[in-house]
Amino acid sequence: MHNCLVIDLDRCSGCHSCEVHCKMQNKIDLGVYWNKVLIVGPTGTFPDIEQYALPMQCQQCADAPCVKVCPTGASYRDKKTNIVLINKAVCFGCRYCMMACPYGVRWYNEAEKVVEKCTLCPQLTSAGEKPACVHNCCTGARSYGDLDDPNSDVSQVIAAAGAENVHSLPDEGNHPSTHYILRQETATWRES
């Protein structure tokens, strides 16, 4: 099992609905984003200008550096779902995992003195529901499922898009699992 997100940037409108519902579902403080929408661009020369919205959250790396550097085992991979999680009971807030994350998608909770991040909503997915960001995406740009299952939503979305349109954030040897769909007709994928 390899649960992850696939986000179709051709459909993403940058409405921030995923951010809002993530915050509501997980009771996240102001100024903290387990899921954040960035804007890439605009690039080009008028009238040929392009930009796209790029939702950023934990990339569920196959070889997660945050797990490797955690001195207490607080950052770990769940054996059942293969999702990278944080056990707050053993996190003492050293922030090594934050430094190790190449995407800057971990946050320090000042009040609890622990690190937090996107969990893909196990409180929902364990009951057969979708993560809040997927369920509430008003354009249907987000899919969640098992990459190892060829019949899952994510596998079908990737297959339908075609390999040339499937992208990931830069791989620093960590092998990010979140995939983004972006067709050349929409915009040019930017590596950084």
C-alpha contacts under 8 A as a table, 3 or more apart, distances in Angstrom:
res1	aa1	res2	aa2	distance
1	M	80	K	7.62
1	M	81	T	6.21
1	M	82	N	6.46
1	M	146	D	5.81
1	M	147	L	7.22
1	M	148	D	5.79
1	M	149	D	7.57
2	H	81	T	6.72
2	H	82	N	5.63
2	H	83	I	7.53
2	H	145	G	7.80
2	H	146	D	4.94
2	H	147	L	5.33
2	H	148	D	5.85
3	N	81	T	6.32
3	N	82	N	6.51
3	N	83	I	6.54
3	N	144	Y	7.08
3	N	145	G	5.11
3	N	146	D	4.26
3	N	147	L	6.18
4	C	59	Q	7.87
4	C	60	Q	6.66
4	C	83	I	7.75
4	C	144	Y	5.79
4	C	145	G	5.83
4	C	146	D	6.49
4	C	147	L	6.98
4	C	154	V	7.80
4	C	177	S	6.26
4	C	178	T	5.80
5	L	142	R	6.87
5	L	143	S	5.66
5	L	144	Y	4.70
5	L	145	G	6.83
5	L	154	V	6.99
5	L	177	S	7.67
5	L	178	T	5.12
5	L	179	H	6.63
6	V	142	R	5.89
6	V	143	S	5.14
6	V	144	Y	6.44
6	V	154	V	5.81
6	V	157	V	7.64
6	V	158	I	7.70
6	V	178	T	5.77
6	V	179	H	4.75
6	V	180	Y	5.68
6	V	181	I	7.42
7	I	12	C	7.80
7	I	55	P	7.94
7	I	141	A	5.49
7	I	142	R	4.56
7	I	143	S	6.34
7	I	178	T	7.82
7	I	179	H	6.39
7	I	180	Y	4.84
7	I	181	I	6.15
8	D	11	R	5.55
8	D	12	C	6.33
8	D	141	A	4.77
8	D	142	R	6.37
8	D	180	Y	5.74
8	D	181	I	4.46
8	D	182	L	6.49
9	L	12	C	4.78
9	L	13	S	7.93
9	L	52	Y	6.93
9	L	53	A	6.68
9	L	54	L	6.97
9	L	141	A	6.82
9	L	180	Y	6.51
9	L	181	I	5.59
9	L	182	L	5.32
10	D	141	A	7.83
10	D	181	I	6.89
10	D	182	L	5.59
10	D	183	R	6.79
10	D	186	T	6.14
11	R	139	T	6.11
11	R	140	G	7.17
11	R	141	A	5.20
12	C	15	C	7.76
12	C	53	A	6.47
12	C	139	T	6.37
12	C	140	G	7.91
12	C	141	A	5.41
13	S	53	A	6.69
13	S	139	T	7.25
14	G	37	V	6.53
14	G	38	L	8.00
14	G	39	I	7.71
14	G	52	Y	7.83
14	G	53	A	5.06
14	G	54	L	7.66
14	G	55	P	7.98
16	H	19	E	5.14
16	H	20	V	6.35
16	H	36	K	7.62
16	H	37	V	6.29
17	S	20	V	5.12
17	S	21	H	6.10
17	S	133	C	7.30
17	S	136	N	6.77
17	S	137	C	6.18
17	S	138	C	7.27
18	C	21	H	5.39
18	C	22	C	5.94
18	C	35	N	6.99
18	C	36	K	7.95
18	C	132	A	7.27
18	C	133	C	4.25
18	C	134	V	7.25
18	C	136	N	6.63
18	C	137	C	6.06
19	E	22	C	5.21
19	E	23	K	6.23
19	E	33	Y	7.09
19	E	34	W	7.68
19	E	35	N	5.32
19	E	36	K	5.78
19	E	37	V	7.25
19	E	133	C	7.15
20	V	23	K	5.22
20	V	24	M	6.24
21	H	24	M	4.95
21	H	25	Q	5.91
21	H	132	A	5.89
21	H	133	C	6.06
21	H	136	N	6.87
22	C	25	Q	5.26
22	C	26	N	5.98
22	C	28	I	7.76
22	C	34	W	7.24
22	C	35	N	6.84
22	C	132	A	5.85
22	C	133	C	5.85
23	K	26	N	5.38
23	K	27	K	5.38
23	K	28	I	4.74
23	K	29	D	7.50
23	K	33	Y	7.49
23	K	34	W	7.73
24	M	27	K	5.23
24	M	28	I	6.96
25	Q	132	A	6.66
26	N	121	C	7.88
28	I	32	V	6.56
28	I	33	Y	7.45
28	I	34	W	7.94
29	D	32	V	5.63
32	V	107	W	6.71
33	Y	36	K	5.62
33	Y	105	V	7.86
33	Y	107	W	7.54
34	W	57	Q	5.85
34	W	58	C	7.56
34	W	105	V	6.62
34	W	106	R	7.08
34	W	107	W	7.46
34	W	116	E	7.71
34	W	117	K	5.10
34	W	118	C	4.85
35	N	55	P	6.79
35	N	56	M	5.62
35	N	57	Q	4.60
35	N	58	C	7.87
35	N	105	V	7.78
35	N	118	C	6.77
36	K	55	P	5.56
36	K	56	M	5.14
36	K	57	Q	6.55
37	V	53	A	6.38
37	V	54	L	5.52
37	V	55	P	4.10
37	V	56	M	5.97
38	L	53	A	5.74
38	L	54	L	5.02
38	L	55	P	6.02
38	L	56	M	7.13
39	I	51	Q	7.00
39	I	52	Y	5.86
39	I	53	A	4.59
39	I	54	L	5.96
40	V	51	Q	5.47
40	V	52	Y	5.39
40	V	53	A	6.16
40	V	54	L	6.74
40	V	190	R	7.72
41	G	50	E	6.57
41	G	51	Q	4.47
41	G	52	Y	6.83
42	P	49	I	6.24
42	P	50	E	5.38
42	P	51	Q	4.64
42	P	52	Y	7.99
43	T	49	I	5.55
43	T	50	E	5.51
43	T	51	Q	6.46
44	G	48	D	5.80
44	G	49	I	4.60
44	G	50	E	6.51
45	T	48	D	5.37
45	T	49	I	5.66
46	F	49	I	5.62
50	E	186	T	7.65
50	E	187	A	5.73
50	E	188	T	7.89
51	Q	187	A	6.40
52	Y	186	T	7.97
52	Y	187	A	6.87
56	M	59	Q	7.94
56	M	105	V	7.18
57	Q	105	V	5.63
57	Q	117	K	7.73
57	Q	118	C	6.16
58	C	61	C	7.97
58	C	103	Y	7.95
58	C	105	V	5.72
58	C	106	R	7.49
58	C	117	K	6.70
58	C	118	C	5.60
58	C	119	T	7.87
59	Q	176	P	5.22
59	Q	177	S	5.70
59	Q	178	T	5.05
60	Q	64	A	7.19
60	Q	83	I	6.26
60	Q	84	V	5.91
60	Q	176	P	6.06
60	Q	177	S	5.42
60	Q	178	T	6.63
61	C	64	A	4.73
61	C	84	V	7.85
61	C	174	N	5.63
61	C	175	H	5.27
61	C	176	P	4.05
61	C	177	S	5.30
61	C	178	T	7.89
62	A	174	N	6.28
62	A	175	H	5.33
62	A	176	P	6.23
62	A	177	S	6.41
63	D	173	G	7.35
63	D	174	N	4.57
63	D	175	H	6.04
63	D	176	P	7.97
64	A	67	V	5.54
64	A	68	K	6.72
64	A	84	V	7.76
64	A	174	N	5.51
64	A	175	H	7.77
65	P	68	K	4.98
65	P	69	V	6.34
65	P	97	C	7.31
65	P	100	A	5.69
65	P	101	C	6.39
65	P	174	N	6.46
66	C	69	V	5.54
66	C	70	C	6.26
66	C	75	S	6.50
66	C	96	Y	7.38
66	C	97	C	4.24
66	C	98	M	7.10
66	C	100	A	5.50
66	C	101	C	5.92
67	V	70	C	5.49
67	V	73	G	7.16
67	V	74	A	7.99
67	V	75	S	4.94
67	V	76	Y	5.36
67	V	77	R	7.46
67	V	84	V	7.82
67	V	97	C	7.14
69	V	96	Y	6.35
69	V	97	C	6.22
69	V	100	A	7.18
70	C	73	G	5.56
70	C	74	A	6.55
70	C	75	S	6.02
70	C	96	Y	6.44
70	C	97	C	6.07
71	P	74	A	7.80
72	T	75	S	7.89
72	T	90	V	6.42
72	T	91	C	6.76
73	G	76	Y	6.06
73	G	87	N	7.98
73	G	90	V	7.41
73	G	91	C	7.93
74	A	85	L	7.97
74	A	86	I	5.21
74	A	87	N	4.68
74	A	88	K	6.64
74	A	89	A	7.67
74	A	90	V	5.36
74	A	91	C	5.10
75	S	84	V	6.97
75	S	85	L	5.76
75	S	86	I	4.47
75	S	87	N	6.48
75	S	91	C	7.90
75	S	97	C	7.65
76	Y	84	V	5.61
76	Y	85	L	5.53
76	Y	86	I	6.28
76	Y	87	N	7.72
77	R	82	N	5.54
77	R	83	I	5.44
77	R	84	V	4.33
77	R	85	L	6.05
78	D	81	T	5.65
78	D	82	N	4.93
78	D	83	I	5.37
78	D	84	V	6.26
78	D	85	L	6.76
79	K	82	N	5.47
79	K	83	I	7.97
83	I	119	T	7.42
83	I	120	L	7.85
84	V	119	T	7.24
85	L	117	K	7.87
85	L	119	T	6.01
86	I	91	C	7.54
86	I	115	V	7.60
86	I	116	E	6.86
86	I	117	K	7.84
87	N	90	V	5.90
87	N	91	C	6.39
88	K	91	C	4.96
88	K	92	F	7.96
88	K	114	V	6.32
88	K	115	V	7.58
91	C	94	C	7.81
91	C	114	V	5.76
91	C	115	V	7.20
92	F	113	K	6.74
92	F	114	V	5.98
93	G	108	Y	7.39
93	G	113	K	5.39
93	G	114	V	4.45
93	G	115	V	5.95
95	R	98	M	5.08
95	R	99	M	6.57
95	R	108	Y	7.41
95	R	115	V	6.75
96	Y	99	M	5.16
96	Y	100	A	6.20
97	C	100	A	4.95
97	C	101	C	6.14
97	C	106	R	7.76
98	M	101	C	5.39
98	M	104	G	6.76
98	M	105	V	7.73
98	M	106	R	5.56
98	M	107	W	7.21
98	M	115	V	7.80
99	M	102	P	7.72
99	M	104	G	7.90
101	C	104	G	5.75
101	C	105	V	7.12
101	C	106	R	7.42
102	P	172	E	7.32
105	V	117	K	6.63
106	R	115	V	6.70
106	R	116	E	5.83
106	R	117	K	4.87
106	R	118	C	7.91
107	W	115	V	5.52
107	W	116	E	5.21
107	W	117	K	6.16
108	Y	113	K	6.97
108	Y	114	V	5.87
108	Y	115	V	4.41
108	Y	116	E	6.19
109	N	112	E	5.55
109	N	113	K	5.50
109	N	114	V	5.35
109	N	115	V	5.79
109	N	116	E	6.69
110	E	113	K	5.00
110	E	114	V	7.18
118	C	121	C	7.62
119	T	122	P	6.64
120	L	125	T	7.72
120	L	131	P	5.49
121	C	124	L	5.44
121	C	125	T	6.18
121	C	130	K	7.84
121	C	131	P	5.02
121	C	132	A	6.83
122	P	125	T	4.86
122	P	126	S	5.44
122	P	131	P	7.61
123	Q	126	S	5.95
123	Q	127	A	7.11
124	L	127	A	5.43
124	L	128	G	6.71
124	L	129	E	5.10
124	L	130	K	6.29
124	L	131	P	6.17
124	L	132	A	7.75
125	T	128	G	4.92
125	T	129	E	4.72
125	T	130	K	5.46
125	T	131	P	6.26
126	S	129	E	7.22
130	K	134	V	6.09
130	K	135	H	5.62
130	K	144	Y	6.87
131	P	134	V	5.37
131	P	135	H	6.16
131	P	144	Y	7.52
132	A	135	H	5.15
132	A	136	N	5.95
133	C	136	N	5.42
133	C	137	C	5.98
133	C	142	R	7.54
134	V	137	C	5.39
134	V	140	G	7.58
134	V	141	A	7.90
134	V	142	R	5.08
134	V	143	S	6.09
134	V	144	Y	6.89
137	C	140	G	5.37
137	C	141	A	6.52
137	C	142	R	6.56
138	C	141	A	7.87
140	G	143	S	7.76
143	S	153	D	6.19
143	S	154	V	5.64
143	S	157	V	7.80
144	Y	153	D	6.53
144	Y	154	V	5.84
145	G	152	S	5.74
145	G	153	D	5.87
145	G	154	V	5.41
145	G	155	S	7.82
146	D	149	D	5.45
146	D	152	S	5.95
146	D	153	D	7.87
146	D	154	V	6.78
146	D	155	S	7.41
147	L	150	P	7.03
147	L	152	S	7.08
147	L	154	V	6.27
147	L	155	S	5.57
148	D	155	S	7.75
149	D	152	S	5.42
149	D	155	S	6.82
150	P	155	S	5.29
150	P	156	Q	6.77
151	N	155	S	6.43
151	N	156	Q	6.35
152	S	155	S	5.34
152	S	156	Q	6.22
153	D	156	Q	5.26
153	D	157	V	6.13
154	V	157	V	5.16
154	V	158	I	6.19
155	S	158	I	5.21
155	S	159	A	6.13
156	Q	159	A	5.07
156	Q	160	A	6.05
157	V	160	A	5.20
157	V	161	A	6.19
158	I	161	A	5.23
158	I	162	G	6.60
158	I	163	A	7.43
158	I	166	V	6.75
158	I	181	I	7.56
159	A	162	G	5.65
159	A	163	A	7.38
161	A	164	E	7.98
161	A	165	N	6.00
161	A	166	V	6.92
161	A	181	I	6.87
162	G	165	N	5.67
162	G	166	V	6.84
163	A	166	V	5.31
164	E	183	R	7.97
165	N	181	I	5.53
165	N	182	L	5.32
165	N	183	R	5.12
165	N	184	Q	7.47
166	V	179	H	6.49
166	V	180	Y	5.72
166	V	181	I	4.77
166	V	182	L	6.58
167	H	179	H	5.69
167	H	180	Y	5.04
167	H	181	I	6.23
167	H	182	L	7.31
167	H	189	W	7.64
168	S	171	D	7.67
168	S	176	P	6.71
168	S	177	S	7.57
168	S	178	T	6.51
168	S	179	H	5.08
168	S	180	Y	5.98
169	L	176	P	6.84
169	L	191	E	6.77
169	L	192	S	7.81
170	P	191	E	6.26
170	P	192	S	7.29
171	D	174	N	5.98
171	D	175	H	5.48
171	D	176	P	6.48
172	E	175	H	7.18
176	P	179	H	7.96
182	L	186	T	6.77
182	L	187	A	6.99
182	L	188	T	7.65
182	L	189	W	6.73
183	R	186	T	5.48
183	R	187	A	6.58
183	R	188	T	7.50
184	Q	187	A	5.13
184	Q	188	T	5.40
184	Q	189	W	7.65
185	E	188	T	7.97
